[in-house]
Amino acid sequence: MAYCSRSEHCVFDVMEKLSAAAVSEDDANEIVQELIRLGYIDELRYARAFVNDKFRFNKWGKIKIAHVLRQKKVASNVIQEALDTIDDEAYNQVLMQLIESKKKTTKATATQQRAAVMRFALSRGFEYETIMRLLR
């Protein structure tokens, strides 16, 4: 309970923590179910907080955020609902800021610069179509 009350955690994180503490799988499942019942673990609440933090502070795109959440075994419908909380205008604005920042630091021909910016934005998890639309 103390671990879950300090910050948001998903079932996967808690199971990993319990496994590291050498708790048997049956006991770990029981503990997780009790934490869910008491409201200490809520996958949707976790996903929303994760999406918010990674978008606002790390400037990650939806693809990268969704990928990490899938690695943590969060359900697809929960991931989609959490990603839907990102405002499209703010999303485009963050991507545009990243593009402009990368353009300033890339010293190359226009074609090479465009390719570097594209690779950078893709590595941050932004969608190809969105990047192309903003690069025009």
Secondary structure by P-SEA (a helix, b strand, c coil): ccccccccccaaaaaaaaaaacccaaaaaaaaaaaaaaccccaaaaaaaaaaaaaacccccaaaaaaaaaaacccaaaaaaaaacccaaaaaaaaaaaaaaaaaaccccaaaaaaaaaaaaaaacccaaaaaaaac
